[in-house]
Amino acid sequence: MIDISRNYLYIESDLQKKIAKKNILIIGAGLGSYIAEALLRIGFENIIIADGDCVEESNLNRQNYENEDITKNKALALRKRIKRIDENNHIAFIPFYLKKESLYKWIISADIVINTIDFDTKEFLLCNEIAAQTGRIVIFPLNLGFAGVNYIFYPESPNLKDFFQKKKAADIKEALITHTLKELTDRESVPDWLLSAYTNYMRRKREYDPQMIPATLNVASMVTASCVAISRQQKLKNFPRVIFQDSYGNALANAYDIKERGKETSICLYNPDTDFSLWELGKDKFDEFIDFVWKVYIESYEEKYKKKWPYDKKEKIKMKEEEEEYFPISRIYAVLNNDGQIVGTSRVIRSNLMDKTELPITKEYGIRKEDLYYKFDVHPLEGDIFDAGRSAIDKKLLEERNKRGDAKHILSHLVKQFVVEVRSNDNNIMVGEPSVLYKRILKSMGLVFIELAEPKEYMGIDCVPCANTVKEGRIELKKRFPLYYNFYMHSRV
C-alpha cells in the first residue's frame, strides 16, 4: 500500500480511515485517468474504474497514458500504470462501457460517483438520474483548457434535463458551458482568456472538443479535494453552482456551500467619519445585535403610541430564533460610535431557489422567491434575492450625545453597504419589509421600491413588502437622485 504518512497535517487519522473505506466509482478513464491516480495517492483504496474505449494518439496531450498504450483498452492500460504506483492496490478495472443495467449495479455499490461519460451518450444523463434515485453523490468534472470545473450533484440537486429544459445530451453540453461562463461572469470571476476562447469556440465548432493537460490536473486535484470533503461530511456547493479553478490563479474555488455568509468574528469595514465606524457583526456580537434591535423596537413603539410596549420576551426569543436561522445566509451590518456602542443596524439575507430557507417576506406575506423571479422577469440563474431587514437607529442614544441629526447619515451608510452587496448584477432582486415611514425615508435617499402587497402590522408598526431589481433601481436612482447615485454606485467599499 502507498505510504500516506505525509498527509498528517491536512488529513486527520480518523478521516484517513474513512477515506480508505469510501467506495468510489469512476465512469470514464479519460479525464478519470488522472483522477484515479490522485485518489489512490491520497489514500482512497476502494475505487472502480470503467471504460470500454481505447487509447488514441490524440489522448496523450491530456490523459494518463503513454505511446505504447495506443489501441489498448483505457481501463486495462490504466491498470498497468496504477500497478506501477502501488502493486497491492484494490482498484477494480472494468474494460467495457456501463449500460443501463450495469450502470445501476455499479452505482448502488458506490458512495461517490465520478461521471466523466461523454456528453453524446445517453448514459451521461442516465448516470445522474440513477444516482439521484439511489441517494448517491455525483461529481461531474469539465476540462476547459487551462481551467477545471466541478459540479456536485446531491440527490436533491436539480435534474440536468429539467434544469436546462433540453432533452438531447449535446444541447445540454452547450447549455452547461454557457451556464458555467454566466456563473463566473455574474460573480466577476470569469478570466478573459476563457471568455475569448469559448466565444471563438461557439463561432467555429469542430467535431471534437478542445481539452488540455492543465485542466485535467486541476480537475484531478479538485475532485480529490471534493471526495475528501464528502468523506468529512462537509456540505459542498452543488449544481447549479460552479466550483472553478484555473492555472493562472483565477478561482471561484470555494467549494463549500455559499450559504455560509455569517462570520464568527466581527470586523470593522471602514470609518465613515471620526465619530462612527461601520462593522460586519459576527457570532461574537449576535446577542448584542438582537438586544439592540429589540430595544429600538420598544423605544420606537412607545414614542409613537405613548403607551407601554405590549410584547413580552417570548417575541424576542422568537425574533432571535428567526435571525439564528438566517445567520448562515446573512450579513449583519452595524454602525458603532467611538465608545463601541451600536447606534444603527441592518441585516442582509442573500438567497435563491437553491436555498430552501423561507425569507421573511414569505413568512409574513406569503410572497415566495418564485413569485419574485416571475414578477421581475428574472431567470433564477441570472440573479439572487437580497432581503434587507432589522434596520434600526437608536435616536435616543444619538440625542443623548447631541448627534440626533446623524440618524439619516448613519442610515445612508447602512443603505450604501446594502447597495454595494447587490450592485454587481443588474438582475439581483432587492427585497424589504420596511415600515411605511421608513419606506418614505428610503425613497428620499434614492431607493425606489415597488409595493407588492398591502401594509401589515409587525410588532405594532405597519410594514409594507416591496422589491425592485438592481437594474430598475439604478435607472431610477441615476435619473432622480444623481448625488446618491454617485455615493452608492461608485463607492469601492
C-alpha positions as CSV (number, residue, x, y, z in Angstrom):
1,M,0.0,0.0,0.0
2,I,1.0,3.6,-0.5
3,D,2.6,5.3,2.5
4,I,0.3,8.2,3.2
5,S,2.1,9.4,6.4
6,R,2.8,12.8,4.9
7,N,-0.9,13.6,4.8
8,Y,-0.9,14.0,8.6
9,L,-1.1,17.8,8.7
10,Y,-4.1,18.1,6.4
11,I,-6.0,14.8,6.9
12,E,-6.5,13.6,10.5
13,S,-6.1,9.9,11.2
14,D,-9.8,9.2,11.7
15,L,-10.6,10.9,8.4
16,Q,-7.9,8.9,6.7
17,K,-9.6,5.7,7.8
18,K,-12.9,6.9,6.4
19,I,-11.2,7.8,3.1
20,A,-9.8,4.3,2.9
21,K,-13.3,2.8,3.3
22,K,-15.1,5.1,0.8
23,N,-16.4,3.3,-2.3
24,I,-15.7,5.5,-5.5
25,L,-16.9,4.7,-9.0
26,I,-15.2,6.5,-11.8
27,I,-17.1,6.1,-15.1
28,G,-14.7,7.0,-17.9
29,A,-10.9,6.6,-17.9
30,G,-10.1,9.6,-20.0
31,L,-10.4,12.6,-17.6
32,G,-10.8,9.9,-15.0
33,S,-7.3,8.5,-15.5
34,Y,-5.6,11.3,-13.5
35,I,-8.4,11.4,-11.0
36,A,-7.9,7.8,-10.2
37,E,-4.2,8.3,-9.6
38,A,-4.8,11.3,-7.4
39,L,-7.4,9.5,-5.3
40,L,-5.1,6.5,-4.9
41,R,-2.1,8.6,-3.8
42,I,-4.2,10.4,-1.2
43,G,-5.4,7.2,0.4
44,F,-8.7,6.1,-1.3
45,E,-8.5,2.3,-1.6
46,N,-11.8,1.2,-2.9
47,I,-12.1,2.5,-6.4
48,I,-13.8,1.1,-9.5
49,I,-12.9,2.4,-13.0
50,A,-15.0,1.6,-16.0
51,D,-14.3,2.4,-19.7
52,G,-14.8,0.5,-22.9
53,D,-12.9,3.0,-25.1
54,C,-9.3,2.5,-26.4
55,V,-6.4,4.9,-26.1
56,E,-5.9,7.1,-29.2
57,E,-2.9,9.3,-30.1
58,S,-5.0,12.4,-29.5
59,N,-5.5,11.4,-25.9
60,L,-1.8,11.7,-25.0
61,N,-1.9,15.5,-24.6
62,R,-4.1,15.3,-21.5
63,Q,-4.7,11.7,-20.3
64,N,-2.6,9.4,-18.2
65,Y,-1.3,7.2,-20.9
66,E,1.9,6.6,-23.0
67,N,2.7,5.9,-26.6
68,E,2.8,2.2,-26.1
69,D,-0.8,2.3,-24.7
70,I,-2.3,3.4,-28.1
71,T,-5.1,1.0,-29.3
72,K,-5.3,-0.7,-25.9
73,N,-8.4,-0.5,-23.7
74,K,-8.1,2.5,-21.4
75,A,-9.2,0.7,-18.2
76,L,-6.6,-2.1,-18.8
77,A,-3.9,0.4,-19.8
78,L,-4.6,2.4,-16.7
79,R,-4.4,-0.8,-14.6
80,K,-0.8,-1.2,-15.7
81,R,0.0,2.4,-14.7
82,I,-1.7,2.1,-11.3
83,K,0.1,-1.2,-10.6
84,R,3.5,0.5,-11.1
85,I,2.5,3.1,-8.4
86,D,1.0,0.5,-5.9
87,E,1.2,-3.1,-6.9
88,N,-1.1,-4.1,-4.0
89,N,-3.9,-1.6,-4.8
90,H,-7.6,-2.7,-4.5
91,I,-8.8,-0.8,-7.6
92,A,-11.1,-2.8,-9.9
93,F,-10.9,-2.1,-13.7
94,I,-13.9,-2.8,-15.9
95,P,-12.9,-2.8,-19.6
96,F,-16.3,-2.1,-21.1
97,Y,-18.9,0.6,-21.2
98,L,-21.5,0.6,-18.5
99,K,-25.0,0.5,-20.0
100,K,-28.4,0.8,-18.2
101,E,-28.4,-2.4,-16.2
102,S,-24.7,-2.4,-15.3
103,L,-24.8,1.3,-14.5
104,Y,-27.4,0.7,-11.8
105,K,-25.5,-2.3,-10.4
106,W,-22.2,-0.4,-10.1
107,I,-23.7,3.0,-9.0
108,I,-25.5,1.4,-6.0
109,S,-22.2,-0.2,-4.9
110,A,-20.6,3.3,-4.6
111,D,-20.7,6.2,-2.2
112,I,-19.4,8.7,-4.7
113,V,-19.8,8.5,-8.5
114,I,-17.5,10.5,-10.8
115,N,-19.2,11.0,-14.1
116,T,-16.8,11.6,-17.0
117,I,-19.0,9.9,-19.6
118,D,-19.0,11.6,-23.0
119,F,-21.9,14.1,-23.5
120,D,-23.0,12.4,-26.7
121,T,-24.2,9.2,-25.0
122,K,-27.5,8.6,-23.2
123,E,-25.6,7.1,-20.3
124,F,-24.2,10.6,-19.4
125,L,-27.7,11.7,-18.2
126,L,-28.8,8.3,-17.1
127,C,-25.8,8.1,-14.6
128,N,-27.0,11.2,-12.8
129,E,-30.6,10.1,-12.8
130,I,-29.8,6.7,-11.3
131,A,-27.5,8.3,-8.7
132,A,-30.3,10.7,-7.6
133,Q,-32.8,7.9,-7.3
134,T,-30.5,5.8,-5.2
135,G,-29.2,8.6,-3.0
136,R,-25.6,8.8,-4.3
137,I,-23.5,11.9,-4.8
138,V,-22.2,12.6,-8.3
139,I,-19.1,14.7,-9.1
140,F,-19.1,15.9,-12.7
141,P,-15.8,17.5,-13.9
142,L,-15.2,19.6,-17.0
143,N,-11.9,20.2,-18.9
144,L,-11.8,23.9,-20.0
145,G,-8.2,24.1,-21.3
146,F,-6.3,25.9,-18.6
147,A,-9.3,25.6,-16.1
148,G,-11.0,22.9,-14.3
149,V,-14.7,22.9,-13.3
150,N,-16.5,20.7,-10.9
151,Y,-20.3,20.3,-10.5
152,I,-21.5,18.4,-7.4
153,F,-24.9,16.7,-7.6
154,Y,-26.6,15.7,-4.4
155,P,-29.8,13.6,-4.7
156,E,-31.8,16.8,-4.2
157,S,-29.9,18.8,-6.8
158,P,-31.8,19.8,-10.0
159,N,-32.0,17.3,-12.9
160,L,-29.9,18.5,-15.9
161,K,-32.7,17.9,-18.4
162,D,-35.3,19.7,-16.4
163,F,-33.0,22.5,-15.4
164,F,-31.9,23.4,-18.9
165,Q,-35.3,22.4,-20.4
166,K,-33.4,20.3,-23.0
167,K,-33.5,16.6,-23.8
168,K,-30.5,16.0,-26.0
169,A,-27.1,15.5,-24.3
170,A,-25.4,17.6,-27.0
171,D,-27.7,20.5,-26.3
172,I,-27.2,20.1,-22.6
173,K,-23.4,20.3,-23.1
174,E,-23.7,23.7,-24.8
175,A,-26.1,24.9,-22.2
176,L,-23.8,23.8,-19.4
177,I,-20.8,25.6,-20.8
178,T,-22.8,28.7,-21.3
179,H,-24.2,28.4,-17.8
180,T,-20.6,28.0,-16.4
181,L,-19.5,31.2,-18.1
182,K,-22.5,33.0,-16.9
183,E,-22.0,31.9,-13.3
184,L,-18.4,33.1,-13.4
185,T,-19.4,36.4,-15.1
186,D,-22.1,37.1,-12.5
187,R,-19.6,36.7,-9.8
188,E,-16.9,38.7,-11.6
189,S,-14.6,35.7,-11.8
190,V,-14.5,34.8,-15.4
191,P,-10.9,35.1,-16.8
192,D,-10.5,37.0,-20.1
193,W,-8.7,34.1,-21.8
194,L,-11.7,31.7,-21.1
195,L,-14.3,34.1,-22.3
196,S,-12.3,34.8,-25.5
197,A,-11.6,31.1,-26.1
198,Y,-15.2,30.0,-25.8
199,T,-16.6,32.9,-27.8
200,N,-14.3,31.6,-30.7
201,Y,-15.4,28.0,-30.0
202,M,-19.1,28.8,-30.3
203,R,-18.4,30.5,-33.6
204,R,-16.4,27.7,-35.2
205,K,-17.2,24.4,-33.6
206,R,-15.4,21.2,-34.6
207,E,-16.4,17.6,-34.2
208,Y,-14.1,17.2,-31.2
209,D,-13.8,19.4,-28.1
210,P,-10.7,21.3,-27.1
211,Q,-9.0,19.9,-24.0
212,M,-5.6,20.2,-22.4
213,I,-3.5,18.8,-19.6
214,P,-3.6,21.9,-17.2
215,A,-7.3,21.5,-16.8
216,T,-7.0,17.7,-16.4
217,L,-4.6,18.2,-13.5
218,N,-6.7,21.0,-12.0
219,V,-9.8,18.7,-12.2
220,A,-7.9,15.8,-10.6
221,S,-7.0,17.8,-7.6
222,M,-10.4,19.4,-7.3
223,V,-12.2,16.1,-7.5
224,T,-9.9,14.6,-4.9
225,A,-10.4,17.5,-2.6
226,S,-14.2,17.2,-3.0
227,C,-14.0,13.4,-2.2
228,V,-12.1,14.2,1.0
229,A,-14.6,16.9,2.0
230,I,-17.5,14.5,1.3
231,S,-15.8,11.9,3.5
232,R,-15.6,14.5,6.2
233,Q,-19.3,15.0,5.7
234,Q,-18.9,18.6,4.7
235,K,-21.6,20.1,2.5
236,L,-20.3,21.3,-0.8
237,K,-21.6,23.9,-3.2
238,N,-23.9,21.9,-5.5
239,F,-25.3,22.3,-9.0
240,P,-26.2,24.8,-10.5
241,R,-23.3,26.5,-8.5
242,V,-19.9,26.1,-10.1
243,I,-16.5,25.2,-8.5
244,F,-13.9,26.7,-10.8
245,Q,-10.1,27.0,-10.8
246,D,-7.6,27.8,-13.5
247,S,-3.9,27.6,-13.8
248,Y,-3.4,31.4,-13.6
249,G,-4.7,31.8,-10.1
250,N,-8.3,32.8,-11.0
251,A,-10.8,30.8,-9.0
252,L,-14.3,30.5,-7.8
253,A,-13.0,27.6,-5.9
254,N,-14.7,28.0,-2.5
255,A,-16.4,24.6,-2.8
256,Y,-18.3,24.9,0.4
257,D,-21.9,25.9,0.3
258,I,-22.4,29.6,-0.4
259,K,-24.9,29.7,2.4
260,E,-22.0,30.4,4.7
261,R,-22.1,34.2,4.9
262,G,-22.3,34.9,8.7
263,K,-18.9,35.4,10.2
264,E,-17.5,34.0,13.5
265,T,-15.8,37.3,14.5
266,S,-16.9,40.9,13.9
267,I,-14.8,43.0,11.6
268,C,-14.5,46.8,11.0
269,L,-15.2,47.6,7.4
270,Y,-14.4,51.3,7.3
271,N,-14.9,54.6,9.2
272,P,-17.4,57.0,7.6
273,D,-16.1,59.8,9.7
274,T,-14.4,60.5,13.0
275,D,-17.5,59.7,15.1
276,F,-18.6,56.4,13.7
277,S,-17.3,53.1,12.2
278,L,-19.2,50.5,10.1
279,W,-18.9,46.9,11.1
280,E,-19.9,43.5,9.9
281,L,-21.1,41.7,13.0
282,G,-20.2,38.1,13.7
283,K,-21.4,35.5,16.1
284,D,-19.5,37.2,18.9
285,K,-21.8,40.2,18.6
286,F,-25.0,38.4,17.7
287,D,-26.7,38.7,21.1
288,E,-25.8,42.3,21.3
289,F,-27.4,42.8,17.8
290,I,-30.6,41.2,19.0
291,D,-30.7,43.2,22.2
292,F,-30.1,46.4,20.3
293,V,-32.9,45.8,17.7
294,W,-35.3,44.8,20.4
295,K,-34.5,48.0,22.4
296,V,-35.1,50.2,19.4
297,Y,-38.4,48.5,18.6
298,I,-39.6,49.2,22.2
299,E,-38.5,52.8,22.2
300,S,-39.9,53.5,18.7
301,Y,-43.3,52.0,19.6
302,E,-43.6,53.8,23.0
303,E,-42.6,57.1,21.4
304,K,-45.2,56.7,18.6
305,Y,-48.1,55.4,20.6
306,K,-47.4,56.9,24.0
307,K,-48.1,53.6,25.7
308,K,-46.2,50.6,27.1
309,W,-44.7,48.0,24.7
310,P,-47.2,45.2,24.6
311,Y,-44.9,42.3,23.7
312,D,-43.2,40.0,26.1
313,K,-39.8,38.2,26.0
314,K,-41.3,35.3,24.1
315,E,-41.5,37.6,21.0
316,K,-37.8,38.5,21.5
317,I,-36.9,34.8,21.7
318,K,-38.9,34.1,18.5
319,M,-37.1,37.0,16.8
320,K,-33.7,35.7,17.9
321,E,-34.5,32.1,16.7
322,E,-35.5,33.6,13.3
323,E,-32.3,35.5,13.0
324,E,-30.3,32.4,14.0
325,E,-31.9,30.6,11.1
326,Y,-31.0,33.4,8.7
327,F,-27.5,34.0,10.1
328,P,-25.7,31.5,7.8
329,I,-27.0,33.3,4.7
330,S,-26.9,36.8,6.2
331,R,-24.5,39.7,6.8
332,I,-25.3,41.9,9.7
333,Y,-24.1,45.5,9.5
334,A,-23.8,47.9,12.4
335,V,-22.6,51.4,12.9
336,L,-20.7,51.9,16.2
337,N,-19.8,55.1,18.0
338,N,-16.4,55.8,19.4
339,D,-17.4,54.1,22.7
340,G,-18.1,50.9,20.8
341,Q,-21.9,51.2,21.2
342,I,-24.2,50.1,18.4
343,V,-26.2,53.1,17.1
344,G,-27.6,51.5,13.9
345,T,-28.1,48.1,12.3
346,S,-29.3,46.3,9.2
347,R,-29.3,42.7,8.2
348,V,-29.0,41.5,4.5
349,I,-30.0,37.9,3.6
350,R,-28.8,36.5,0.3
351,S,-30.9,33.7,-1.2
352,N,-32.1,31.9,-4.3
353,L,-34.1,28.9,-5.3
354,M,-31.3,26.5,-4.4
355,D,-31.5,27.7,-0.8
356,K,-34.6,26.2,1.0
357,T,-34.8,28.9,3.7
358,E,-38.1,30.8,3.8
359,L,-37.5,34.6,3.5
360,P,-39.2,37.0,5.9
361,I,-41.4,38.3,3.0
362,T,-42.6,34.7,2.5
363,K,-43.3,34.1,6.2
364,E,-45.2,37.4,6.7
365,Y,-46.8,38.0,3.3
366,G,-46.8,34.6,1.5
367,I,-44.7,36.1,-1.3
368,R,-42.4,33.2,-2.5
369,K,-39.0,33.5,-4.2
370,E,-40.6,32.0,-7.3
371,D,-43.1,34.9,-7.2
372,L,-40.3,37.5,-7.1
373,Y,-38.4,36.0,-10.0
374,Y,-41.7,35.9,-12.0
375,K,-42.7,39.4,-11.0
376,F,-39.5,40.9,-12.2
377,D,-39.0,38.6,-15.2
378,V,-35.6,37.3,-13.9
379,H,-34.4,33.8,-14.5
380,P,-33.4,32.1,-11.2
381,L,-29.9,31.6,-12.6
382,E,-29.5,35.2,-13.5
383,G,-29.8,36.8,-10.1
384,D,-30.0,36.3,-6.4
385,I,-32.5,37.8,-3.9
386,F,-31.2,40.2,-1.2
387,D,-33.6,40.7,1.7
388,A,-32.8,43.7,3.9
389,G,-34.3,43.9,7.4
390,R,-33.8,44.6,11.1
391,S,-32.9,48.2,10.2
392,A,-32.8,50.1,13.5
393,I,-31.4,53.5,14.6
394,D,-31.0,54.4,18.2
395,K,-32.2,58.0,18.1
396,K,-32.3,58.2,21.8
397,L,-28.6,57.4,22.1
398,L,-27.7,59.9,19.4
399,E,-29.8,62.6,21.1
400,E,-28.0,62.0,24.4
401,R,-24.7,62.6,22.6
402,N,-26.1,65.6,20.6
403,K,-25.9,63.5,17.4
404,R,-29.7,63.2,16.6
405,G,-29.1,64.9,13.3
406,D,-26.8,62.0,12.3
407,A,-29.6,59.4,12.1
408,K,-30.0,59.9,8.4
409,H,-26.2,60.0,8.0
410,I,-25.9,56.6,9.7
411,L,-28.8,55.1,7.7
412,S,-27.2,56.3,4.5
413,H,-24.0,54.2,5.2
414,L,-26.1,51.1,6.1
415,V,-28.1,51.6,2.9
416,K,-24.8,52.1,0.9
417,Q,-23.5,48.8,2.2
418,F,-26.7,47.1,1.1
419,V,-26.3,48.6,-2.4
420,V,-22.6,47.6,-2.5
421,E,-23.7,44.0,-2.0
422,V,-26.3,43.9,-4.7
423,R,-25.0,46.3,-7.4
424,S,-22.6,43.9,-9.3
425,N,-25.6,42.2,-11.1
426,D,-28.5,44.1,-12.6
427,N,-30.7,41.1,-12.2
428,N,-30.3,40.8,-8.5
429,I,-33.6,41.5,-6.7
430,M,-33.7,43.8,-3.7
431,V,-36.4,43.0,-1.2
432,G,-37.5,44.5,2.1
433,E,-40.4,44.8,4.5
434,P,-39.9,48.4,5.9
435,S,-42.3,50.4,7.9
436,V,-44.4,52.8,5.8
437,L,-42.4,55.7,7.2
438,Y,-39.1,54.0,6.6
439,K,-40.0,53.3,3.0
440,R,-40.6,57.1,2.5
441,I,-37.2,57.8,4.0
442,L,-35.6,55.3,1.7
443,K,-37.3,56.9,-1.2
444,S,-35.9,60.3,-0.2
445,M,-32.5,58.7,-0.1
446,G,-32.8,57.4,-3.7
447,L,-34.0,53.8,-3.2
448,V,-37.3,53.3,-5.0
449,F,-39.2,50.1,-4.5
450,I,-42.4,48.6,-5.9
451,E,-45.0,47.7,-3.3
452,L,-46.0,44.0,-3.5
453,A,-49.0,43.9,-1.1
454,E,-50.9,45.9,1.4
455,P,-49.2,47.0,4.6
456,K,-49.4,44.6,7.5
457,E,-48.7,45.2,11.2
458,Y,-45.5,43.8,12.7
459,M,-44.9,44.5,16.4
460,G,-47.2,47.4,16.3
461,I,-45.7,49.0,13.2
462,D,-47.3,49.0,9.7
463,C,-44.8,47.4,7.3
464,V,-45.1,47.0,3.6
465,P,-43.4,44.3,1.4
466,C,-41.6,45.9,-1.5
467,A,-38.9,45.0,-4.1
468,N,-37.1,46.0,-7.2
469,T,-34.3,44.8,-9.4
470,V,-30.9,46.5,-9.3
471,K,-31.4,47.5,-13.0
472,E,-34.6,49.3,-12.4
473,G,-33.4,50.8,-9.2
474,R,-30.2,52.0,-10.9
475,I,-32.1,53.7,-13.7
476,E,-34.5,55.5,-11.3
477,L,-31.6,56.5,-9.0
478,K,-29.5,58.0,-11.8
479,K,-32.4,59.9,-13.2
480,R,-33.9,61.3,-10.0
481,F,-31.0,61.3,-7.4
482,P,-27.6,61.8,-9.2
483,L,-25.8,62.7,-6.0
484,Y,-26.9,59.5,-4.3
485,Y,-26.2,57.6,-7.4
486,N,-22.5,58.5,-7.2
487,F,-22.5,57.8,-3.4
488,Y,-24.0,54.3,-3.8
489,M,-22.7,53.1,-7.1
490,H,-19.1,54.4,-7.2
491,S,-18.1,53.5,-3.7
492,R,-15.3,50.9,-3.5
493,V,-16.3,49.7,-0.1
